[in-house]
Amino acid sequence: MGQLDNRIALVTGAGSGIGRAIALGFAAEGASVVVSDINPETAAAVAAETGDAALANTCDVSDEAQVEGMVAAAIERFGRIDILVNNAGRARGGPLARQSVEDWDSVFAVNVRGTFLCSKAALAHMIPARSGVIINTASGLGTRPAQYVAAYAASKAAVISITESLAMEVARYGIRVNAFAPGVTDTPFWRQFRDQESIDAAYAAGEVGQPADLVPTVVFLASGASRALSGVTITRRIFVAEGDQK
């Protein structure tokens, strides 16, 4: 038997990297998974990997109508949502003094508004059921300073704060809200901001983990084994060079 048998999970940003690993990990533990991503091709590909019980969904989590459609599709197919993983993310780097308003707003639109919109839409069903788990993807950058990542770091600090506040709000309904903060993880998201030399240096220093390394932690947060935890952010603490965290 799996730790998530007969559970219904919705994972955003599940088309690659950490989201893909979580979707596959949840399915291996017995869950039916809604694989949501802004890219329809990658969502469909991961859903096919995940198994017959999976549902592929295309969604821009910063768009309220699309989020409501995503949740409606999950309810139509499975009847409920037991687990929501707010994993979709966006980053824009560079000196704050030269960052455009458009880049700043786009990071907050996905990382912060997306977490808000998806949580709100899922809670519309979790609260009447008086049951549910929300898991947010945070970052070590949300608690530790680094240069050239002000928008991303601030957005992930907001995600941690949302996690803590929302956990207090929904505890009365039997709903838990937690977060996990990956360290350096080898994903397309991480590689897009680095050249091969810096990637090789990170590996040589032993700093880099793989998406699959995070799955046991997220399964734990999704399962009854963590029923005593809410409002917690689990952080992978290792030494990393400035700017090399996810």
Secondary structure, 3 states (H helix, E strand, C coil): CCCCCCCEEEECCCCCHHHHHHHHHHHHCCCEEEEEECCHHHHHHHHHHHCCCCEEEECCCCCHHHHHHHHHHHHHHHCCCCEEEECCCCCCCCCHHHCCHHHHHHHHHHHHHHHHHHHHHHHHHHHHHCCEEEEEECCHHHCCCCCCCHHHHHHHHHHHHHHHHHHHHHHHHCEEEEEEECCCECCHHHHCCCCHHHHHHHHHCCCCECHHHHHHHHHHHHCHHHCCCCCCEEECCCCCCCCCCC
